[in-house]
Structure formats: structure tokens, C-alpha cells
Amino acid sequence: MQEKDMVNDVLSMLNSSITGYANVIAQSSNQQFRQTIQQVRNNCEMFQYNLYQVAEQKGYYKPAAQADQSDIQQVKTQLGG
């Protein structure tokens, strides 16, 4: 397996984990447990972002094109913001 494939696999797994943590947090009533999972999620997000930066620098990952202001405003309007 090539390094690029491994990095992209890890990024994909991290994205899934972050979504899973958000679901657990949303469904937890125990405040201490919620805070613990939030810390785990935050650490996972930081690691994901750092790995993403490495992947982008190495050309392993190409981000989507930047949205222009009209697209951003349209989404804000649709979401009531």
C-alpha cells in the first residue's frame, strides 16, 4: 500500500470517528462523560487537521475549490443566518 493511500484511509477513518463522537455527545446525558468524549473528539479533530495539512502539502489531497461570497451568503440565507 502506498503512503498516499494510507494517509487517505486514515483521514477517512478519522472523519468517521469524529462523526461518531458527535453522535455520542448528542445522546449523552452524563455531563462528565460528554466532556470526556468532547475532549477525545477535539484531539481527533486536531490530529485530522494536522494530517490533512501534511496530505495537502504532499499533494495527496486536493481540497474543494473555495466558495465565493455569493455561495456563502446563499447558504446563510437558507439556514436562517
PDB file of N, CA, C and O in Angstrom:
ATOM      1  N   MET A   1       0.848  -1.168   0.000  1.00  0.00           N
ATOM      2  CA  MET A   1       0.000   0.000   0.000  1.00  0.00           C
ATOM      3  C   MET A   1       0.902   1.242   0.000  1.00  0.00           C
ATOM      4  O   MET A   1       1.870   1.315   0.757  1.00  0.00           O
ATOM      5  N   GLN A   2       0.583   2.183  -0.829  1.00  0.00           N
ATOM      6  CA  GLN A   2       1.356   3.416  -0.937  1.00  0.00           C
ATOM      7  C   GLN A   2       1.041   4.360   0.223  1.00  0.00           C
ATOM      8  O   GLN A   2      -0.037   4.297   0.816  1.00  0.00           O
ATOM      9  N   GLU A   3       2.000   5.238   0.538  1.00  0.00           N
ATOM     10  CA  GLU A   3       1.812   6.200   1.622  1.00  0.00           C
ATOM     11  C   GLU A   3       0.560   7.046   1.393  1.00  0.00           C
ATOM     12  O   GLU A   3      -0.203   7.295   2.326  1.00  0.00           O
ATOM     13  N   LYS A   4       0.352   7.480   0.172  1.00  0.00           N
ATOM     14  CA  LYS A   4      -0.821   8.304  -0.161  1.00  0.00           C
ATOM     15  C   LYS A   4      -2.106   7.571   0.213  1.00  0.00           C
ATOM     16  O   LYS A   4      -3.006   8.170   0.801  1.00  0.00           O
ATOM     17  N   ASP A   5      -2.203   6.301  -0.115  1.00  0.00           N
ATOM     18  CA  ASP A   5      -3.395   5.511   0.199  1.00  0.00           C
ATOM     19  C   ASP A   5      -3.588   5.371   1.707  1.00  0.00           C
ATOM     20  O   ASP A   5      -4.709   5.458   2.209  1.00  0.00           O
ATOM     21  N   MET A   6      -2.494   5.155   2.417  1.00  0.00           N
ATOM     22  CA  MET A   6      -2.579   5.019   3.876  1.00  0.00           C
ATOM     23  C   MET A   6      -3.057   6.326   4.515  1.00  0.00           C
ATOM     24  O   MET A   6      -3.910   6.314   5.402  1.00  0.00           O
ATOM     25  N   VAL A   7      -2.503   7.446   4.059  1.00  0.00           N
ATOM     26  CA  VAL A   7      -2.889   8.747   4.611  1.00  0.00           C
ATOM     27  C   VAL A   7      -4.370   9.003   4.337  1.00  0.00           C
ATOM     28  O   VAL A   7      -5.102   9.436   5.227  1.00  0.00           O
ATOM     29  N   ASN A   8      -4.807   8.739   3.118  1.00  0.00           N
ATOM     30  CA  ASN A   8      -6.217   8.967   2.791  1.00  0.00           C
ATOM     31  C   ASN A   8      -7.136   8.030   3.569  1.00  0.00           C
ATOM     32  O   ASN A   8      -8.232   8.430   3.960  1.00  0.00           O
ATOM     33  N   ASP A   9      -6.708   6.793   3.799  1.00  0.00           N
ATOM     34  CA  ASP A   9      -7.502   5.865   4.613  1.00  0.00           C
ATOM     35  C   ASP A   9      -7.627   6.374   6.043  1.00  0.00           C
ATOM     36  O   ASP A   9      -8.712   6.337   6.623  1.00  0.00           O
ATOM     37  N   VAL A  10      -6.525   6.849   6.613  1.00  0.00           N
ATOM     38  CA  VAL A  10      -6.556   7.356   7.986  1.00  0.00           C
ATOM     39  C   VAL A  10      -7.451   8.594   8.059  1.00  0.00           C
ATOM     40  O   VAL A  10      -8.235   8.732   8.998  1.00  0.00           O
ATOM     41  N   LEU A  11      -7.344   9.487   7.087  1.00  0.00           N
ATOM     42  CA  LEU A  11      -8.220  10.665   7.067  1.00  0.00           C
ATOM     43  C   LEU A  11      -9.686  10.255   7.022  1.00  0.00           C
ATOM     44  O   LEU A  11     -10.519  10.832   7.721  1.00  0.00           O
ATOM     45  N   SER A  12      -9.992   9.279   6.216  1.00  0.00           N
ATOM     46  CA  SER A  12     -11.369   8.800   6.125  1.00  0.00           C
ATOM     47  C   SER A  12     -11.840   8.204   7.448  1.00  0.00           C
ATOM     48  O   SER A  12     -12.961   8.469   7.882  1.00  0.00           O
ATOM     49  N   MET A  13     -10.999   7.407   8.088  1.00  0.00           N
ATOM     50  CA  MET A  13     -11.356   6.819   9.378  1.00  0.00           C
ATOM     51  C   MET A  13     -11.534   7.894  10.446  1.00  0.00           C
ATOM     52  O   MET A  13     -12.442   7.810  11.273  1.00  0.00           O
ATOM     53  N   LEU A  14     -10.669   8.901  10.427  1.00  0.00           N
ATOM     54  CA  LEU A  14     -10.793   9.981  11.398  1.00  0.00           C
ATOM     55  C   LEU A  14     -12.098  10.746  11.200  1.00  0.00           C
ATOM     56  O   LEU A  14     -12.767  11.098  12.172  1.00  0.00           O
ATOM     57  N   ASN A  15     -12.456  11.001   9.958  1.00  0.00           N
ATOM     58  CA  ASN A  15     -13.713  11.700   9.686  1.00  0.00           C
ATOM     59  C   ASN A  15     -14.903  10.904  10.217  1.00  0.00           C
ATOM     60  O   ASN A  15     -15.832  11.475  10.788  1.00  0.00           O
ATOM     61  N   SER A  16     -14.872   9.602  10.031  1.00  0.00           N
ATOM     62  CA  SER A  16     -15.947   8.747  10.553  1.00  0.00           C
ATOM     63  C   SER A  16     -15.970   8.771  12.079  1.00  0.00           C
ATOM     64  O   SER A  16     -17.037   8.832  12.690  1.00  0.00           O
ATOM     65  N   SER A  17     -14.797   8.723  12.684  1.00  0.00           N
ATOM     66  CA  SER A  17     -14.718   8.758  14.145  1.00  0.00           C
ATOM     67  C   SER A  17     -15.274  10.063  14.698  1.00  0.00           C
ATOM     68  O   SER A  17     -16.002  10.061  15.691  1.00  0.00           O
ATOM     69  N   ILE A  18     -14.935  11.165  14.063  1.00  0.00           N
ATOM     70  CA  ILE A  18     -15.409  12.477  14.523  1.00  0.00           C
ATOM     71  C   ILE A  18     -16.932  12.530  14.468  1.00  0.00           C
ATOM     72  O   ILE A  18     -17.570  13.056  15.379  1.00  0.00           O
ATOM     73  N   THR A  19     -17.511  11.990  13.409  1.00  0.00           N
ATOM     74  CA  THR A  19     -18.971  11.936  13.294  1.00  0.00           C
ATOM     75  C   THR A  19     -19.553  11.059  14.402  1.00  0.00           C
ATOM     76  O   THR A  19     -20.559  11.411  15.017  1.00  0.00           O
ATOM     77  N   GLY A  20     -18.919   9.930  14.647  1.00  0.00           N
ATOM     78  CA  GLY A  20     -19.381   9.041  15.716  1.00  0.00           C
ATOM     79  C   GLY A  20     -19.325   9.699  17.076  1.00  0.00           C
ATOM     80  O   GLY A  20     -20.256   9.563  17.869  1.00  0.00           O
ATOM     81  N   TYR A  21     -18.247  10.411  17.358  1.00  0.00           N
ATOM     82  CA  TYR A  21     -18.128  11.113  18.638  1.00  0.00           C
ATOM     83  C   TYR A  21     -19.241  12.155  18.778  1.00  0.00           C
ATOM     84  O   TYR A  21     -19.825  12.293  19.853  1.00  0.00           O
ATOM     85  N   ALA A  22     -19.533  12.880  17.713  1.00  0.00           N
ATOM     86  CA  ALA A  22     -20.595  13.892  17.764  1.00  0.00           C
ATOM     87  C   ALA A  22     -21.931  13.239  18.095  1.00  0.00           C
ATOM     88  O   ALA A  22     -22.716  13.799  18.861  1.00  0.00           O
ATOM     89  N   ASN A  23     -22.198  12.074  17.536  1.00  0.00           N
ATOM     90  CA  ASN A  23     -23.446  11.367  17.840  1.00  0.00           C
ATOM     91  C   ASN A  23     -23.497  10.934  19.297  1.00  0.00           C
ATOM     92  O   ASN A  23     -24.538  11.053  19.944  1.00  0.00           O
ATOM     93  N   VAL A  24     -22.392  10.437  19.815  1.00  0.00           N
ATOM     94  CA  VAL A  24     -22.349  10.014  21.219  1.00  0.00           C
ATOM     95  C   VAL A  24     -22.575  11.220  22.128  1.00  0.00           C
ATOM     96  O   VAL A  24     -23.333  11.138  23.095  1.00  0.00           O
ATOM     97  N   ILE A  25     -21.929  12.319  21.826  1.00  0.00           N
ATOM     98  CA  ILE A  25     -22.071  13.540  22.630  1.00  0.00           C
ATOM     99  C   ILE A  25     -23.523  14.000  22.641  1.00  0.00           C
ATOM    100  O   ILE A  25     -24.064  14.346  23.691  1.00  0.00           O
ATOM    101  N   ALA A  26     -24.149  14.003  21.475  1.00  0.00           N
ATOM    102  CA  ALA A  26     -25.531  14.480  21.362  1.00  0.00           C
ATOM    103  C   ALA A  26     -26.506  13.606  22.146  1.00  0.00           C
ATOM    104  O   ALA A  26     -27.567  14.079  22.552  1.00  0.00           O
ATOM    105  N   GLN A  27     -26.163  12.349  22.361  1.00  0.00           N
ATOM    106  CA  GLN A  27     -27.081  11.418  23.009  1.00  0.00           C
ATOM    107  C   GLN A  27     -26.731  11.137  24.471  1.00  0.00           C
ATOM    108  O   GLN A  27     -27.365  10.297  25.109  1.00  0.00           O
ATOM    109  N   SER A  28     -25.739  11.826  24.996  1.00  0.00           N
ATOM    110  CA  SER A  28     -25.293  11.565  26.371  1.00  0.00           C
ATOM    111  C   SER A  28     -25.903  12.566  27.340  1.00  0.00           C
ATOM    112  O   SER A  28     -25.939  13.769  27.078  1.00  0.00           O
ATOM    113  N   SER A  29     -26.373  12.052  28.449  1.00  0.00           N
ATOM    114  CA  SER A  29     -26.911  12.940  29.479  1.00  0.00           C
ATOM    115  C   SER A  29     -25.922  13.134  30.631  1.00  0.00           C
ATOM    116  O   SER A  29     -26.074  14.064  31.423  1.00  0.00           O
ATOM    117  N   ASN A  30     -24.913  12.266  30.730  1.00  0.00           N
ATOM    118  CA  ASN A  30     -23.916  12.368  31.788  1.00  0.00           C
ATOM    119  C   ASN A  30     -22.884  13.425  31.392  1.00  0.00           C
ATOM    120  O   ASN A  30     -22.133  13.245  30.433  1.00  0.00           O
ATOM    121  N   GLN A  31     -22.857  14.522  32.139  1.00  0.00           N
ATOM    122  CA  GLN A  31     -22.006  15.660  31.779  1.00  0.00           C
ATOM    123  C   GLN A  31     -20.521  15.306  31.761  1.00  0.00           C
ATOM    124  O   GLN A  31     -19.794  15.744  30.869  1.00  0.00           O
ATOM    125  N   GLN A  32     -20.070  14.529  32.720  1.00  0.00           N
ATOM    126  CA  GLN A  32     -18.651  14.160  32.768  1.00  0.00           C
ATOM    127  C   GLN A  32     -18.284  13.299  31.557  1.00  0.00           C
ATOM    128  O   GLN A  32     -17.227  13.485  30.955  1.00  0.00           O
ATOM    129  N   PHE A  33     -19.158  12.365  31.207  1.00  0.00           N
ATOM    130  CA  PHE A  33     -18.921  11.528  30.029  1.00  0.00           C
ATOM    131  C   PHE A  33     -18.901  12.383  28.762  1.00  0.00           C
ATOM    132  O   PHE A  33     -18.037  12.210  27.902  1.00  0.00           O
ATOM    133  N   ARG A  34     -19.859  13.305  28.656  1.00  0.00           N
ATOM    134  CA  ARG A  34     -19.907  14.207  27.486  1.00  0.00           C
ATOM    135  C   ARG A  34     -18.597  14.985  27.344  1.00  0.00           C
ATOM    136  O   ARG A  34     -18.043  15.083  26.249  1.00  0.00           O
ATOM    137  N   GLN A  35     -18.110  15.533  28.455  1.00  0.00           N
ATOM    138  CA  GLN A  35     -16.879  16.313  28.416  1.00  0.00           C
ATOM    139  C   GLN A  35     -15.693  15.455  27.999  1.00  0.00           C
ATOM    140  O   GLN A  35     -14.828  15.907  27.248  1.00  0.00           O
ATOM    141  N   THR A  36     -15.653  14.231  28.480  1.00  0.00           N
ATOM    142  CA  THR A  36     -14.562  13.324  28.111  1.00  0.00           C
ATOM    143  C   THR A  36     -14.594  13.035  26.616  1.00  0.00           C
ATOM    144  O   THR A  36     -13.563  13.096  25.946  1.00  0.00           O
ATOM    145  N   ILE A  37     -15.773  12.723  26.095  1.00  0.00           N
ATOM    146  CA  ILE A  37     -15.889  12.433  24.658  1.00  0.00           C
ATOM    147  C   ILE A  37     -15.617  13.687  23.840  1.00  0.00           C
ATOM    148  O   ILE A  37     -15.047  13.592  22.753  1.00  0.00           O
ATOM    149  N   GLN A  38     -16.006  14.851  24.327  1.00  0.00           N
ATOM    150  CA  GLN A  38     -15.699  16.098  23.627  1.00  0.00           C
ATOM    151  C   GLN A  38     -14.190  16.312  23.538  1.00  0.00           C
ATOM    152  O   GLN A  38     -13.687  16.762  22.508  1.00  0.00           O
ATOM    153  N   GLN A  39     -13.465  15.992  24.613  1.00  0.00           N
ATOM    154  CA  GLN A  39     -12.005  16.119  24.588  1.00  0.00           C
ATOM    155  C   GLN A  39     -11.398  15.143  23.587  1.00  0.00           C
ATOM    156  O   GLN A  39     -10.484  15.495  22.841  1.00  0.00           O
ATOM    157  N   VAL A  40     -11.906  13.923  23.576  1.00  0.00           N
ATOM    158  CA  VAL A  40     -11.421  12.927  22.621  1.00  0.00           C
ATOM    159  C   VAL A  40     -11.694  13.405  21.200  1.00  0.00           C
ATOM    160  O   VAL A  40     -10.824  13.323  20.333  1.00  0.00           O
ATOM    161  N   ARG A  41     -12.916  13.909  20.961  1.00  0.00           N
ATOM    162  CA  ARG A  41     -13.271  14.423  19.634  1.00  0.00           C
ATOM    163  C   ARG A  41     -12.368  15.595  19.240  1.00  0.00           C
ATOM    164  O   ARG A  41     -11.895  15.660  18.106  1.00  0.00           O
ATOM    165  N   ASN A  42     -12.132  16.510  20.168  1.00  0.00           N
ATOM    166  CA  ASN A  42     -11.283  17.667  19.866  1.00  0.00           C
ATOM    167  C   ASN A  42      -9.869  17.225  19.490  1.00  0.00           C
ATOM    168  O   ASN A  42      -9.281  17.756  18.548  1.00  0.00           O
ATOM    169  N   ASN A  43      -9.327  16.256  20.227  1.00  0.00           N
ATOM    170  CA  ASN A  43      -7.993  15.735  19.903  1.00  0.00           C
ATOM    171  C   ASN A  43      -7.993  15.068  18.534  1.00  0.00           C
ATOM    172  O   ASN A  43      -7.054  15.226  17.755  1.00  0.00           O
ATOM    173  N   CYS A  44      -9.041  14.331  18.253  1.00  0.00           N
ATOM    174  CA  CYS A  44      -9.168  13.665  16.954  1.00  0.00           C
ATOM    175  C   CYS A  44      -9.235  14.704  15.830  1.00  0.00           C
ATOM    176  O   CYS A  44      -8.617  14.529  14.780  1.00  0.00           O
ATOM    177  N   GLU A  45      -9.983  15.777  16.053  1.00  0.00           N
ATOM    178  CA  GLU A  45     -10.093  16.842  15.055  1.00  0.00           C
ATOM    179  C   GLU A  45      -8.751  17.519  14.810  1.00  0.00           C
ATOM    180  O   GLU A  45      -8.404  17.828  13.670  1.00  0.00           O
ATOM    181  N   MET A  46      -7.997  17.749  15.884  1.00  0.00           N
ATOM    182  CA  MET A  46      -6.672  18.373  15.721  1.00  0.00           C
ATOM    183  C   MET A  46      -5.744  17.457  14.934  1.00  0.00           C
ATOM    184  O   MET A  46      -5.025  17.909  14.043  1.00  0.00           O
ATOM    185  N   PHE A  47      -5.761  16.167  15.268  1.00  0.00           N
ATOM    186  CA  PHE A  47      -4.922  15.211  14.550  1.00  0.00           C
ATOM    187  C   PHE A  47      -5.339  15.130  13.083  1.00  0.00           C
ATOM    188  O   PHE A  47      -4.495  15.098  12.188  1.00  0.00           O
ATOM    189  N   GLN A  48      -6.647  15.097  12.851  1.00  0.00           N
ATOM    190  CA  GLN A  48      -7.156  15.037  11.477  1.00  0.00           C
ATOM    191  C   GLN A  48      -6.696  16.255  10.678  1.00  0.00           C
ATOM    192  O   GLN A  48      -6.267  16.123   9.532  1.00  0.00           O
ATOM    193  N   TYR A  49      -6.786  17.436  11.283  1.00  0.00           N
ATOM    194  CA  TYR A  49      -6.387  18.648  10.574  1.00  0.00           C
ATOM    195  C   TYR A  49      -4.888  18.658  10.290  1.00  0.00           C
ATOM    196  O   TYR A  49      -4.468  19.054   9.203  1.00  0.00           O
ATOM    197  N   ASN A  50      -4.080  18.228  11.254  1.00  0.00           N
ATOM    198  CA  ASN A  50      -2.631  18.166  11.039  1.00  0.00           C
ATOM    199  C   ASN A  50      -2.287  17.183   9.928  1.00  0.00           C
ATOM    200  O   ASN A  50      -1.442  17.472   9.081  1.00  0.00           O
ATOM    201  N   LEU A  51      -2.937  16.022   9.928  1.00  0.00           N
ATOM    202  CA  LEU A  51      -2.691  15.041   8.873  1.00  0.00           C
ATOM    203  C   LEU A  51      -3.173  15.562   7.524  1.00  0.00           C
ATOM    204  O   LEU A  51      -2.522  15.351   6.501  1.00  0.00           O
ATOM    205  N   TYR A  52      -4.310  16.241   7.529  1.00  0.00           N
ATOM    206  CA  TYR A  52      -4.814  16.860   6.298  1.00  0.00           C
ATOM    207  C   TYR A  52      -3.783  17.844   5.726  1.00  0.00           C
ATOM    208  O   TYR A  52      -3.539  17.856   4.519  1.00  0.00           O
ATOM    209  N   GLN A  53      -3.186  18.660   6.586  1.00  0.00           N
ATOM    210  CA  GLN A  53      -2.189  19.628   6.121  1.00  0.00           C
ATOM    211  C   GLN A  53      -0.994  18.918   5.478  1.00  0.00           C
ATOM    212  O   GLN A  53      -0.494  19.356   4.441  1.00  0.00           O
ATOM    213  N   VAL A  54      -0.543  17.835   6.087  1.00  0.00           N
ATOM    214  CA  VAL A  54       0.562  17.052   5.525  1.00  0.00           C
ATOM    215  C   VAL A  54       0.150  16.482   4.171  1.00  0.00           C
ATOM    216  O   VAL A  54       0.902  16.559   3.200  1.00  0.00           O
ATOM    217  N   ALA A  55      -1.046  15.911   4.118  1.00  0.00           N
ATOM    218  CA  ALA A  55      -1.541  15.319   2.868  1.00  0.00           C
ATOM    219  C   ALA A  55      -1.637  16.363   1.766  1.00  0.00           C
ATOM    220  O   ALA A  55      -1.284  16.093   0.618  1.00  0.00           O
ATOM    221  N   GLU A  56      -2.109  17.540   2.106  1.00  0.00           N
ATOM    222  CA  GLU A  56      -2.228  18.610   1.113  1.00  0.00           C
ATOM    223  C   GLU A  56      -0.844  19.055   0.630  1.00  0.00           C
ATOM    224  O   GLU A  56      -0.642  19.264  -0.566  1.00  0.00           O
ATOM    225  N   GLN A  57       0.108  19.199   1.556  1.00  0.00           N
ATOM    226  CA  GLN A  57       1.465  19.612   1.191  1.00  0.00           C
ATOM    227  C   GLN A  57       2.123  18.603   0.265  1.00  0.00           C
ATOM    228  O   GLN A  57       2.856  18.982  -0.648  1.00  0.00           O
ATOM    229  N   LYS A  58       1.863  17.315   0.495  1.00  0.00           N
ATOM    230  CA  LYS A  58       2.465  16.268  -0.324  1.00  0.00           C
ATOM    231  C   LYS A  58       1.699  16.018  -1.616  1.00  0.00           C
ATOM    232  O   LYS A  58       2.110  15.204  -2.442  1.00  0.00           O
ATOM    233  N   GLY A  59       0.588  16.719  -1.785  1.00  0.00           N
ATOM    234  CA  GLY A  59      -0.213  16.544  -2.989  1.00  0.00           C
ATOM    235  C   GLY A  59      -1.102  15.306  -2.956  1.00  0.00           C
ATOM    236  O   GLY A  59      -1.596  14.866  -3.994  1.00  0.00           O
ATOM    237  N   TYR A  60      -1.304  14.745  -1.765  1.00  0.00           N
ATOM    238  CA  TYR A  60      -2.138  13.553  -1.619  1.00  0.00           C
ATOM    239  C   TYR A  60      -3.621  13.897  -1.602  1.00  0.00           C
ATOM    240  O   TYR A  60      -4.467  13.047  -1.877  1.00  0.00           O
ATOM    241  N   TYR A  61      -3.923  15.126  -1.283  1.00  0.00           N
ATOM    242  CA  TYR A  61      -5.307  15.526  -1.098  1.00  0.00           C
ATOM    243  C   TYR A  61      -5.503  16.891  -1.725  1.00  0.00           C
ATOM    244  O   TYR A  61      -4.740  17.820  -1.458  1.00  0.00           O
ATOM    245  N   LYS A  62      -6.510  17.011  -2.545  1.00  0.00           N
ATOM    246  CA  LYS A  62      -6.854  18.291  -3.160  1.00  0.00           C
ATOM    247  C   LYS A  62      -8.179  18.746  -2.580  1.00  0.00           C
ATOM    248  O   LYS A  62      -9.201  18.095  -2.798  1.00  0.00           O
ATOM    249  N   PRO A  63      -8.185  19.853  -1.843  1.00  0.00           N
ATOM    250  CA  PRO A  63      -9.450  20.332  -1.275  1.00  0.00           C
ATOM    251  C   PRO A  63     -10.370  20.873  -2.364  1.00  0.00           C
ATOM    252  O   PRO A  63      -9.927  21.208  -3.463  1.00  0.00           O
ATOM    253  N   ALA A  64     -11.638  20.949  -2.043  1.00  0.00           N
ATOM    254  CA  ALA A  64     -12.611  21.530  -2.977  1.00  0.00           C
ATOM    255  C   ALA A  64     -12.275  22.998  -3.178  1.00  0.00           C
ATOM    256  O   ALA A  64     -11.625  23.622  -2.340  1.00  0.00           O
ATOM    257  N   ALA A  65     -12.722  23.532  -4.286  1.00  0.00           N
ATOM    258  CA  ALA A  65     -12.498  24.951  -4.576  1.00  0.00           C
ATOM    259  C   ALA A  65     -13.182  25.805  -3.506  1.00  0.00           C
ATOM    260  O   ALA A  65     -14.219  25.426  -2.961  1.00  0.00           O
ATOM    261  N   GLN A  66     -12.590  26.947  -3.218  1.00  0.00           N
ATOM    262  CA  GLN A  66     -13.158  27.867  -2.246  1.00  0.00           C
ATOM    263  C   GLN A  66     -14.516  28.375  -2.729  1.00  0.00           C
ATOM    264  O   GLN A  66     -14.692  28.682  -3.908  1.00  0.00           O
ATOM    265  N   ALA A  67     -15.464  28.457  -1.811  1.00  0.00           N
ATOM    266  CA  ALA A  67     -16.776  29.013  -2.146  1.00  0.00           C
ATOM    267  C   ALA A  67     -16.644  30.531  -2.260  1.00  0.00           C
ATOM    268  O   ALA A  67     -15.885  31.157  -1.520  1.00  0.00           O
ATOM    269  N   ASP A  68     -17.387  31.107  -3.188  1.00  0.00           N
ATOM    270  CA  ASP A  68     -17.347  32.569  -3.290  1.00  0.00           C
ATOM    271  C   ASP A  68     -18.401  33.159  -2.348  1.00  0.00           C
ATOM    272  O   ASP A  68     -19.249  32.439  -1.819  1.00  0.00           O
ATOM    273  N   GLN A  69     -18.337  34.468  -2.149  1.00  0.00           N
ATOM    274  CA  GLN A  69     -19.198  35.138  -1.175  1.00  0.00           C
ATOM    275  C   GLN A  69     -20.677  34.929  -1.464  1.00  0.00           C
ATOM    276  O   GLN A  69     -21.468  34.797  -0.529  1.00  0.00           O
ATOM    277  N   SER A  70     -21.072  34.895  -2.734  1.00  0.00           N
ATOM    278  CA  SER A  70     -22.491  34.724  -3.035  1.00  0.00           C
ATOM    279  C   SER A  70     -22.967  33.334  -2.619  1.00  0.00           C
ATOM    280  O   SER A  70     -24.090  33.186  -2.137  1.00  0.00           O
ATOM    281  N   ASP A  71     -22.125  32.313  -2.798  1.00  0.00           N
ATOM    282  CA  ASP A  71     -22.487  30.963  -2.351  1.00  0.00           C
ATOM    283  C   ASP A  71     -22.619  30.911  -0.834  1.00  0.00           C
ATOM    284  O   ASP A  71     -23.545  30.297  -0.303  1.00  0.00           O
ATOM    285  N   ILE A  72     -21.698  31.552  -0.151  1.00  0.00           N
ATOM    286  CA  ILE A  72     -21.731  31.580   1.309  1.00  0.00           C
ATOM    287  C   ILE A  72     -22.992  32.284   1.794  1.00  0.00           C
ATOM    288  O   ILE A  72     -23.663  31.807   2.709  1.00  0.00           O
ATOM    289  N   GLN A  73     -23.308  33.405   1.185  1.00  0.00           N
ATOM    290  CA  GLN A  73     -24.480  34.160   1.580  1.00  0.00           C
ATOM    291  C   GLN A  73     -25.749  33.365   1.315  1.00  0.00           C
ATOM    292  O   GLN A  73     -26.684  33.410   2.115  1.00  0.00           O
ATOM    293  N   GLN A  74     -25.795  32.634   0.201  1.00  0.00           N
ATOM    294  CA  GLN A  74     -26.963  31.838  -0.128  1.00  0.00           C
ATOM    295  C   GLN A  74     -27.193  30.753   0.934  1.00  0.00           C
ATOM    296  O   GLN A  74     -28.328  30.526   1.353  1.00  0.00           O
ATOM    297  N   VAL A  75     -26.137  30.096   1.359  1.00  0.00           N
ATOM    298  CA  VAL A  75     -26.253  29.061   2.393  1.00  0.00           C
ATOM    299  C   VAL A  75     -26.709  29.697   3.713  1.00  0.00           C
ATOM    300  O   VAL A  75     -27.578  29.153   4.395  1.00  0.00           O
ATOM    301  N   LYS A  76     -26.131  30.837   4.070  1.00  0.00           N
ATOM    302  CA  LYS A  76     -26.536  31.517   5.295  1.00  0.00           C
ATOM    303  C   LYS A  76     -28.019  31.855   5.258  1.00  0.00           C
ATOM    304  O   LYS A  76     -28.726  31.668   6.248  1.00  0.00           O
ATOM    305  N   THR A  77     -28.488  32.347   4.126  1.00  0.00           N
ATOM    306  CA  THR A  77     -29.898  32.700   3.972  1.00  0.00           C
ATOM    307  C   THR A  77     -30.784  31.477   4.124  1.00  0.00           C
ATOM    308  O   THR A  77     -31.812  31.525   4.800  1.00  0.00           O
ATOM    309  N   GLN A  78     -30.383  30.381   3.494  1.00  0.00           N
ATOM    310  CA  GLN A  78     -31.161  29.152   3.564  1.00  0.00           C
ATOM    311  C   GLN A  78     -31.226  28.580   4.969  1.00  0.00           C
ATOM    312  O   GLN A  78     -32.214  27.949   5.344  1.00  0.00           O
ATOM    313  N   LEU A  79     -30.170  28.801   5.748  1.00  0.00           N
ATOM    314  CA  LEU A  79     -30.123  28.294   7.114  1.00  0.00           C
ATOM    315  C   LEU A  79     -30.667  29.267   8.135  1.00  0.00           C
ATOM    316  O   LEU A  79     -30.667  28.997   9.336  1.00  0.00           O
ATOM    317  N   GLY A  80     -31.133  30.407   7.643  1.00  0.00           N
ATOM    318  CA  GLY A  80     -31.734  31.380   8.546  1.00  0.00           C
ATOM    319  C   GLY A  80     -30.744  32.242   9.280  1.00  0.00           C
ATOM    320  O   GLY A  80     -31.063  32.836  10.310  1.00  0.00           O
ATOM    321  N   GLY A  81     -29.519  32.314   8.741  1.00  0.00           N
ATOM    322  CA  GLY A  81     -28.490  33.098   9.437  1.00  0.00           C
ATOM    323  C   GLY A  81     -28.237  34.325   8.771  1.00  0.00           C
ATOM    324  O   GLY A  81     -27.400  35.109   9.219  1.00  0.00           O
TER     325      GLY A  81
END
